[in-house]
């Protein structure tokens, strides 16, 4: 009987170690809208630029606000973009999602916009101006 007790204790210990080793890797893999790692590694060439954020705000108003709302609050099935999830997303992940879209959820690809304009939208979404605009 003692050997069974040892077996169960050893099995439970191994199981616990496996679970504890998996949890951090799951947290690290959480990407915005399942963006690939290559997208997550891409840097925003306009990060911190107030001029790019201002241009992105205008582009957002022209191309995105009709679904996501003028203040990024979301409308109907289009989700709010004034969330911590968007602010914490890596710029390359946002750029990837704007570029590829997800038609099954109603998000079109905006790859027809020049790359510069897509980065400007990302810059606006993650800027202080974007956060202030969302609070109004």
N, C-alpha and C positions, 0 to 999 in steps of 0.2 A: 504494500500500500504506500509506503514511503517513496518508492520510485515513481509512482504516479503523481504524488504531490510535487516532487522535484520536477517532473516533466511539465506539469501545468504551470508551475512558477517560472520555469525557463521559457516556456512557450509564451506566457503572458509578458515576460520581460522583453523577449525578442519582438513581439507584436508592438509593444509600447515604444520601443526604440525605433522601429520602422515608421510608425505613425508620427513620432516626434521629428524624425528626419525629413519626412515628406511635407509637413506643414510649412516650414520656411520656403521650400522651393515652390509650393503652390502660391504663396503670397508674392513671391518674386515674379511669377509668370503672369500675373494679372495684368493684361494689356488692355488699353482702351479699345473696345469694339473688336477684340481679337486681332489687333494689328500685329504684323510680323515683327520679329526682333530687328530686322534690317530697318524697318520704319522707325521703331523706337530709338534707334541709334542716330537717326538723322537730326541735325541741329537746325534751328530756325536762323536763317541768315539775317533776319530783321529783329531778333530778340532785343527788347529794351528800346526800340526806336519809336518815339512818339509819333513821328511822321508816318511810319508804317501802320501803327495802330489807328491813327486817324483815317488813313486810306482804307484800312480794313473795316472800320466802322461804316464807312460809306458803302463799301462792297457788301457788307453784311445786310445793311438796310435794303439794298437793291436786289440781292440774290437770296437771302436767307430768312429775313424777317417775316415774309409772308407765311412761312410755316412755323418758325421758331419764336415769333413774336418780336416786336420792336425792342423790347427790353430783355430778350433772350429767355422769357418766362415759359416758353413752350405753348403750343396751341394744338388742340386735338391730339392726333397720334404723334405729332412731332415733339420730342422731349425738350425739356428746358435745358438751356446751355449755360445758365447762371449757377451751376452747381460746383461743388468741390471736386466731383469726378472730372469735370472738364478742366478746372484750374490745375488739378494734380496730374492730368494726362501729360505725357511727354509730347512736345511740339510735333515731332515726327509722326506720332500716332494720330494726332488730330489732322495733320496734313494728309496722311494716308487715307483716313476715313473720308475727308472732304473730297479727295481725288477719286476714290473708288466707289463710295456710296454703298448702299445696301438696298437694292430695289425691293426686296421682299418685305422690308419694313417702311418703304416709302421714301427712302433717302436716295436721291439721284446722284450719279457721279458728276462732279464739277470739274472733271479733267479738261473740259473745254476752256475753262478760265486759264489764263496764263499762270505759270508757276508762281511768279512774283505775287499775283493777286491772291492766290490760295494761301501763300505764306503771310500776306498782310491780314487776311481774315484770322488766321491762327494767332497772329500777334495781337489783334484786337481782342479775341476771345480770352487770351491769357494776360491782358494788360490791366493796369489799375483803372484805366478808363472803361474798359469792358466790365469790370467788377462794379464800378460806380454806376454805370448805365443800368446794370441789372438791378441795383438797389432802388432806383427811382420808381 
